[in-house]
Amino acid sequence: MFSFDTFGNGNAALTFSDVLFLDAKLNEIAVVADGGSVRVVPEPGSFLLIGIGLAAAGVVRRRQRSAQG
């Protein structure tokens, strides 16, 4: 299992060295690791939350303007 911490959207290259794969009985599995890449994209739910936040901010701003004037 691989786990990555991300700092934003985009692509990143991966380089592997000294790779050792084992099966369930801890026997070595022969593999060739040529590298790869990871692409980070926001989940659709993230877009929904951003949209809800922007709509709420607009409602609050509109209420503040109507209370002032």
C-alpha positions as CSV (number, residue, x, y, z in Angstrom):
1,M,0.0,0.0,0.0
2,F,1.2,3.5,-0.9
3,S,0.3,6.7,0.9
4,F,1.0,10.2,-0.3
5,D,0.6,13.6,1.3
6,T,-0.3,16.2,-1.2
7,F,0.1,20.0,-1.2
8,G,-2.1,20.7,-4.2
9,N,-3.4,19.5,-7.6
10,G,-1.1,18.4,-10.3
11,N,1.3,15.6,-11.5
12,A,4.4,14.3,-9.8
13,A,6.9,11.7,-11.1
14,L,7.8,8.7,-9.0
15,T,11.2,7.0,-8.9
16,F,11.7,3.6,-7.2
17,S,15.0,2.2,-6.0
18,D,15.8,-0.9,-3.9
19,V,12.3,-2.3,-4.3
20,L,11.5,-5.5,-2.6
21,F,8.1,-7.2,-3.0
22,L,7.0,-10.1,-0.8
23,D,4.1,-12.5,-0.9
24,A,2.0,-13.5,2.1
25,K,4.6,-16.0,3.2
26,L,7.4,-13.4,2.9
27,N,8.9,-15.0,-0.2
28,E,10.4,-12.5,-2.6
29,I,8.5,-11.7,-5.8
30,A,10.6,-10.7,-8.8
31,V,9.4,-7.4,-10.2
32,V,10.8,-4.5,-12.3
33,A,9.9,-1.0,-11.1
34,D,10.3,1.4,-14.0
35,G,8.8,4.4,-12.1
36,G,5.5,6.0,-12.6
37,S,3.5,9.1,-11.8
38,V,0.8,10.3,-9.5
39,R,-2.0,12.7,-10.5
40,V,-3.8,14.5,-7.7
41,V,-7.3,15.9,-8.5
42,P,-9.9,17.2,-6.1
43,E,-12.9,14.9,-5.5
44,P,-16.3,16.0,-6.9
45,G,-17.4,16.4,-3.3
46,S,-14.8,19.0,-2.8
47,F,-16.2,21.1,-5.6
48,L,-19.7,20.8,-4.0
49,L,-18.3,22.0,-0.6
50,I,-16.6,24.9,-2.2
51,G,-19.8,25.9,-4.0
52,I,-21.8,25.7,-0.8
53,G,-19.3,27.8,1.0
54,L,-19.3,30.5,-1.7
55,A,-23.1,30.5,-1.8
56,A,-23.2,30.9,2.0
57,A,-20.7,33.7,1.9
58,G,-22.8,35.5,-0.7
59,V,-25.9,35.2,1.4
60,V,-24.1,36.6,4.5
61,R,-22.7,39.5,2.5
62,R,-26.1,40.3,1.0
63,R,-27.7,40.3,4.5
64,Q,-25.0,42.6,5.8
65,R,-25.6,45.0,3.0
66,S,-29.3,45.1,3.5
67,A,-28.9,45.6,7.3
68,Q,-26.6,48.6,6.7
69,G,-28.8,50.3,4.1
